[in-house]
Amino acid sequence: MLAVPEPMVILLLLLALGLLARNSLLTGSAAVLILLRLAGADPLLRLLGRYGISAGIFLLILAILVPVADGRISLGHFFGELLRPAGLVAVAVSAAAAYVARGGVELLARQPSVMVGLIVGSIAGVLVGGVPTGPLIAAGITALLARLLR
């Protein structure tokens, strides 16, 4: 009988959970990692482990800035929106979220096994109609609450 390596079992479970939750990001990520494992692409796995979060944040920021680059947001609109009440609240909330997410990056670097709870919680939230907000902010909130509970 063929023994399936433990990492592959976990990835297959995550693939199934992603399909169940209709979470294309989790499904696609698990599928790519399964393919990389099957291909024996360990150097690429190490590269993703080392630079993946930074590359993902970089791509996210690029996508957020596209409306500026393609001219949909003018200089006047940019500053006008910042000075509106919703814009000021958005600045404060985004700054707080970025600060909290920093703790998530540190927590995930120190204790990557926390990702299991983040994934299961995200899937549970999606199953009840929520929207996955991302592991960094969830990890940041986790780190903040863990510090408060110590």
Summary of the structure (lengths in Angstrom):
residues: 150
radius of gyration: 18.6
end to end distance: 46.6
largest distance: 67.5
contacts: 365
relative contact order: 0.10
helix: 83%
strand: 0%
